[in-house]
Amino acid sequence: IPLLILRYPLFGGVMAMALDALDVVLIEVIGLGGFGGHYSELDKLLDSYYLTLELIVSFRWTSPYARIPAIALYVYRAIGVVAFEVTHARVLLFLFPNLFENWWLYCVAVAQFFPRLQPRSWRSVAIPMLFLLVPKMGQEYLLHYPEAQPWDWIKHRVLHTAGRRAGASRGLQNESCARGAGFQPALVDSTRGAVSTFKRHPATFSAPC
């Protein structure tokens, strides 16, 4: 899907962003077992892949007011990602937010639907950049400080994968118990016979030492 970015920038960019946001949920739904303890590394690697494709598209833009901020934001985020991989300090992901993707989607969307809003001066860069930065910083804060996991809410409240998995687990457990009970009829009959014998002849049973 990310390769669609090169041919259909807006559609490919939106799809890549949606898949990135729901990657954990999709892995759970199709039953691939998750990412184990390597989620952060794999997530950053896949992010870098499709964001680099978006950077390649931005090189084609003729307007320097759209192209230069896009390149600068990509490099800024890349520095933060490399620093995070070295130090594992999550605060770096907050201080180096992925504003590049938001700016890139904004430029692609206005070029297609609202040509009059395309950046043509540094003022027309600063105003939309500010509106994009505020919600982005809120998102980065929630993900990297409280470490909120919105995908868990989606799994439990929307897709109910946890409920289905728990139900399947209970079903397997009940089936196992039923099979276990069916495989030991002699033991059950022997126990019943011993209880019956004890009731009739209690003196034949001596207490353990």
DAWO-V460001 format. One line per field, one symbol per residue. psi: psi as a letter, one per 20 degrees, with the letter a starting at -180 (. if undefined). burial: b if it has 16 or more other ideal C-beta (glycine too) atoms within 10 Angstrom, else e. A space follows every 10 residues. Layout:
psi->???
burial->???
This chain:
psi->ghhhhhgngg ghgggggghh hjggghgggi lijajcjkgg ghghghghgh hhhhggghhi phphiggghg gghggghhgg gghghghkoh hhhghmqmig gggghggggh hhhmhhjqpj rhgiggghhg hhgghghggh ghhifilqnh hgggghhgik hhghghghgh ghghhgghgg hhilhhgghg ghhgggghhh mhhioqqq.
burial->ebebbeeebb ebbbbbbeeb ebbbbeebee eeeeeeeeee eeeeeebbeb bebbbebbee beeebbbebb eebbeebbeb beebeeeeee ebbbebbbbb bbbbbbbbeb beeeeeeebe eeebbeebbe ebeeebeeeb eeebeeeeee beebbeeebe eeeeeeeeee eeeeeeeeee eeeeeeeeee eeeeeeeeee eeeeeeeee
